[in-house]
Amino acid sequence: MDKVFSKVFMWLFIGLALTFGIAYTVSNNETMVYNLFSDGKYLFVWIAELVVVFVLSFRIRKMSSMTSTILFLLYSGLTGLTLSSIFIVYTITSIVWVFAVAAGLFLIFGLIGYFTKLDLTKISTFLLMGLIGILLVCLVNMFIGSETIDIALAVISIIVFLGFIAYDIQIIKRNLYGIENENSMAIYGAFQLYLDFINIFLDLLRLFGKSRD
């Protein structure tokens, strides 16, 4: 299992490095920024992200390790394109600071998930319900545009995804994903933790990020 964990965190690091490397590179190239955010291309990239998420989530058990690896790297790259906007909106100092805080929280709740003797599968239903609730309220708030609701959603989202970190770490430790292939297991574990980290990072950035303006 330690071997699987080492692969999980290796792929998690690669995924995050690819995402933020692409995001930073794109944000510093005016032509790339213009091309990405013009003519609906950003929407196309965002939709492609969703497609890859659903494919990885529901089809990975039937994929070869090569296919799952390619899709994970593709998703990390697409996310880098969509996250390029944060380097335009926020100062680099605040992005680095928020990333460090997110990494610290990830470490704390990852250790909780690894060492706790509590069965965290019992809270998975509540976490899923919380996530669905967040998505529904987000859709409603798109029309309302309430800053108060937006802040509350960010706080609740952080709590939910911190729970998911502990839960996913325990699931990986107990090998409960039901994936026999070790490499696919590592990719899927990295993918789940990647989603947890990115969501926490973005929510913290919404709360504490310092705008360039």
Secondary structure, DSSP 8 states (H G I E B T S, - for coil): -HHHHHHHHHHHHHHHHHHHHHHHHHHT-HHHHHHHTSTTHHHHHHHHHHHHHHHHHHHGGGS-HHHHHHHHHHHHHHHHHHTHHHHHHB-HHHHHHHHHHHHHHHHHHHHHHHH--S-GGGGHHHHHHHHHHHHHHHHHHHHH--HHHHHHHHHHHHHHHHHHHHHHHHHHHHT-S---SHHHHHHHHHHHHHHHHHHHHHHHHHHH--B--
